[in-house]
Amino acid sequence: MYLNNSKQVVIKIGSSLLIDDKKNIRKKWLIEFAKDIELLTKNKKKVIIVSSGAIALGCKKLNINKKNLKLDKSQAVASIGQIELMNLFNEIFKKRKLNLSQILLTLEDTEIRRRAINAKRTFENLFDLGFIPLVNENDSIATSEIKYGDNDRLASRVAQISGSDCLILFSDVDGLFDSNPKLNKDANLISNVKEIDKKIENYISKSVSEHGTGGMKTKIEAAKICQISGCYMAIANGLKFRPIKNIISHNYCTWFLPKISKLDARKKWIISSISPKGDLIVDDGAILALKKGKSLLAAGIKNIQGKFKKGDHVKILDKNMKEYARGLSSFNSEEILRIKGQHSSKISEILGYVSKSEVIHKDDMVEI
Ligand code: GLU
């Protein structure tokens, strides 16, 4: 089974597992969950936990409702709740001699390559020290434009940058079904997904929605990142006690199988960016050149959308606005507006300074 064979596992748990509908903390569940984590570490697996719940626990402490919370207020609430979250985990995990550390990430920590590599080193050092990193989004700092917003995609990026080979997304749904199990008693759980094709997309639109922030949509986006990264990913119900042991014994969940990819770690990171900053719309000639493995030149760019800086992730779209590739731009958006459609030899003259001749170098680009 995929989990048994993995060496480094990321386990994501949603808020609804930690706090029930009546706002009670599910302490008994967490005590059992700690046994699950112990089982993994005893089997020599490295474990990263991604846990939601900062905002929910902050609301509980303040006795306020999560609904209608304004962003700035929720940032303060998350700051109050995050310490509650860590205390809760720590109190229970230390009884099983499981050492926890805290990592709070903002979007840029995975989207800027240098910071992603830095985060990877921190994970490695924590494993060497015998600690289990407990990750959440740094909700107190992140504002809407620079926010993951859901821990599903955050967990998949964490799995990717840390080089993990298995991610389990525990929430309050059993997995992906071929129709809505709440409405249709004959609905079947899909056990394995190799390709996220039209059929699967169709199942997603009919799927049951869960209580958390993400729902099935963000879980599928997480799965796409895992597939590219060579990481197995499961969507599973975590509500019952010992959810990890349940997967090991019954395997009742949906597994997304990784694709065999020849891309190196850097290119995997480029293609799975979750926050491209702009679009470059290019002509047929440019698409043809890219297909031959060439870099993207200014001459082939017809239009641009968005504002971005040099080094930012951008999408390359064909004239029908279909995404063809992704890459890191060597110029900012204002510069591209001035040089688009021009021959590379004119760039220095137009900009008034010497710069690169490619807008996106082939080494910084990955086809979709
Ligand atoms: N980071 C948020 C929290 O801890 C949760 C995001 C999510 O539910 O996915 O409250």
Residues whose N, C-alpha, C, O or C-beta is under 5 A from the ligand:
A	BS01	LIG	S51 S52 G53 A54 I55 A56 N136 E137 D139 G149 D150 N151 D152 G212 T213 G214
